[in-house]
């Protein structure tokens, strides 16, 4: 069944159920909305409770970089297109990583700038640098580029970075040990923005990433469905081969791969003890375009794999509840829109409406996001004082609703009424005046 047919079927079932319930108990849409918020709140409390315990343990037993007793060969992949402004600093940083066995593959995805010339000059300086120039007419997109490089190397682990990445030298010493288990297929590192980037949008994104780290770490501790984030991800080659590599048709390669690893019973771990730095987006137009692609890709991957995920042999009960709790959050904007529309129509027609209930549920939803956001800022943005974190959480809470609600609504419309998925488009990187010589604490 196509994404469109499945989404229309689900939407029709929800509307039919709401109509039936409305006849029996009334306010069905609001009841659905309240149920979704309650599920999300329960899930978040669960994730936060284990994380509070973990942070208390870390105070008594601070993290120490482990000694490597397992050093599998690593292939680093960087898919890049027209990244002449950042590619040299990226390559130089990658070859500063303190690890004995690895090489770097830069996959040039048909660039039209002078990136290839820069890379050719760097090859003389770095013998372990490999450059794969894709032929014109090749299938575009990050997934296709990564798949083209995979058969050309034979490392046990494939690590994916973006062209604007920066990591500390001990990155592999912290992340590689997390891959030692036979059933562990991948590890995702925490993502952060460069410390010296400034501006309202960058600050909001930094807080957004902190909340993602908080939720991801909670899923890691509970044995839930940790997700890959594209940049700073380590994947065992055996796991990649098992699931058939990256999905060339996906607009969010990392989320799609996460689902297929889960279905094939490969566990994904998360590391909050190290991070990969990247550029923040500085214009609202570019940010909306990126987040809208994320929203559409996330919804599509749920639709693609919702049936296989129901089999107990493919996912544990904890993983399925974890996935379902994140899935229902995409119904918030749609149900809120329906509830508000119904209240407006009732008001115009002089019929009693449920406006107080809608306001109450909306306030509960705001609190449901505010609490983990504030906790995340205290855990993972230690540059903020308690009062600064409180104010920041209030501002970013509003930013998330303003940004994500239209992203989800537009994505649902795209899937239901457009014949094709949105095209994958890389985020433009502008380069920084100077790369950081030291990084903030990862935790």
C-alpha positions, -999 to +999 in steps of 0.1 A: +000+000+000+014+034-009+020+062+016-009+081+002-034+053+004-023+043+039-024+079+052-059+085+036-071+053+051-058+062+086-073+097+083-107+083+072-107+058+101-099+086+126-127+108+112-152+080+112-143+070+147-146+106+158-180+109+142-192+077+160-178+087+193-192+122+189-227+107+186-222+087+218-201+108+241-195+141+223-163+161+219-146+131+202-118+152+185-109+168+218-109+134+235-086+121+209-063+151+214-064+147+251-055+110+248-025+118+225-012+144+250-016+120+279+003+093+260+031+117+252+033+130+287+035+095+301+063+086+277+082+118+285+080+113+322+093+077+317+123+090+296+131+118+321+129+096+352+157+072+340+178+101+329+176+119+362+189+087+378+217+084+352+229+120+358+229+114+396+251+084+390+274+103+368+280+129+396+293+101+418+311+083+390+323+109+363+328+096+328+364+086+318+375+080+282+378+042+279+410+024+268+404+008+235+407-030+234+389-034+201+400-014+171+380-025+140+389-007+107+367+023+101+357+039+068+345+075+072+320+087+046+313+123+038+288+129+010+294+164-003+281+186-031+295+221-037+311+222-003+343+241-012+339+265+017+340+238+044+356+206+029+392+214+036+386+221+073+365+190+075+392+168+061+419+182+083+398+177+114+390+141+105+426+132+102+433+146+137+411+118+152+431+097+176+424+062+163+448+037+147+428+022+118+407+043+095+405+061+062+383+089+048+361+088+017+348+121+003+319+113-021+316+142-046+280+143-057+285+160-090+297+193-077+300+224-099+324+244-077+361+238-071+357+212-044+373+184-064+404+206-070+407+212-033+404+175-025+430+165-051+455+189-035+447+174-001+453+138-013+490+145-015+490+155+022+467+128+034+475+093+019+444+078+035+421+103+018+400+087-010+378+108-034+349+093-053+336+116-080+301+105-090+293+105-127+268+131-141+234+115-144+238+094-112+208+092-089+210+123-067+208+123-030+229+114+000+216+078+002+226+070-034+261+086-028+267+065+003+256+034-014+279+040-043+309+041-020+300+012+002+312-016-022+345+001-027+357-003+009+357-031+035+360-016+069+340-032+097+324+001+106+311+029+084+309+064+100+289+092+083+297+128+088+285+160+070+309+183+053+306+209+080+314+185+108+340+189+136+348+163+162+373+160+190+403+136+187+388+111+212+355+108+192+361+071+182+376+062+216+343+071+232+318+058+205+335+026+191+333+006+224+295+011+223+294-011+192+310-042+208+279-062+213+269-087+186+233-073+184+244-037+183+243-023+148+248+015+152+257+043+175+246+079+172+266+107+188+252+139+203+249+168+179+257+204+187+263+237+170+295+256+169+299+276+201+307+309+184+276+309+162+251+334+174+216+346+166+180+338+177+175+309+153+208+292+161+200+295+198+166+280+193+181+251+173+207+245+200+180+241+226+160+219+202+191+197+198+195+196+235+159+183+239+166+157+212+197+146+231+176+143+263+150+121+246+176+100+228+195+094+259+163+083+277+155+059+249+191+045+251+188+039+289+154+023+286+162+001+256+139+020+233+142+029+197+172+052+194+173+070+160+202+079+138+207+116+130+228+114+098+258+133+111+280+116+136+266+081+131+285+048+133+271+017+116+285-018+114+291-029+079+274-062+086+243-044+097+243-022+066+246-053+043+219-071+063+193-043+056+204-036+021+223-003+026+207+031+025+173+036+009+178+057-023+142+067-023+141+081+012+144+119+018+155+112+054+181+085+050+190+083+087+154+078+099+147+052+073+179+033+081+169+035+118+136+017+111+151-010+090+178-017+115+152-020+142+130-044+121+161-066+115+168-066+152+199-045+152+201-023+183+211+014+182+229+031+210+234+068+218+264+086+232+260+118+251+296+117+262+309+131+229+295+151+202+298+162+166+296+200+159+279+214+128+266+247+115+233+261+126+209+274+100+206+312+101+176+320+079+140+310+086+133+300+050+162+274+050+152+262+085+116+257+075+126+238+043+149+215+063+124+208+091+096+203+066+117+176+048+124+161+082+087+160+091+077+145+057+105+119+058+096+110+094+059+105+086+067+085+054+091+061+073+063+054+098+039+046+070+065+025+052+073+003+082+042+005+105+031-030+096+064-048+101+069-030+134+038-047+148+055-081+148+070-090+182+099-106+164+108-073+148+106-049+178+103-053+216+072-040+235+093-011+249+105-002+214+070-003+199+055+018+227+085+042+223+078+045+185+040+048+190+045+076+215+066+096+190+043+088+162+011+102+179+028+135+182+024+140+145-014+139+151-013+169+174-013+196+147-040+179+126-063+172+156-058+207+170-067+222+137-099+201+135-108+209+171-103+247+165-122+246+132-151+228+148-152+253+177-153+282+152-181+267+132-201+260+164-195+296+175-207+310+142-238+289+143-245+298+179-240+263+191-223+256+224-186+246+218-157+231+236-133+261+234-124+258+272-115+222+267-094+230+236-076+257+255-070+234+285-057+205+263-034+230+244-020+243+277-013+207+288+004+201+255+026+231+260+036+219+294+043+184+280+070+200+258+082+226+283+091+201+310+115+180+289+129+211+272+137+227+305+153+195+318+173+191+286+186+226+289+198+220+325+214+187+315+229+195+281+233+233+279+253+240+309+261+275+297+226+286+308+217+294+344+184+280+358+165+312+352+180+316+317+171+280+310+135+286+322+131+317+299+148+299+270+125+269+274+095+292+273+107+309+241+118+277+223+085+261+233+067+287+212+093+284+184+087+246+182+049+250+179+052+278+154+077+259+133+067+223+136+029+226+133+029+240+098+057+216+088+036+186+098+004+200+082+022+207+049+038+173+050+005+155+055-009+175+026+021+166+005+017+129+011-020+128+006-024+150-024+009+151-043+021+123-065+057+124-055+078+128-024+096+160-019+131+161-034+161+157-012+181+188-009+213+193+011+215+222+036+239+249+024+270+254+045+288+287+045+319+279+065+331+296+097+359+321+102+377+297+125+372+261+136+371+255+173+403+244+189+385+232+220+349+221+224+324+225+252+316+196+274+296+171+256+273+165+285 
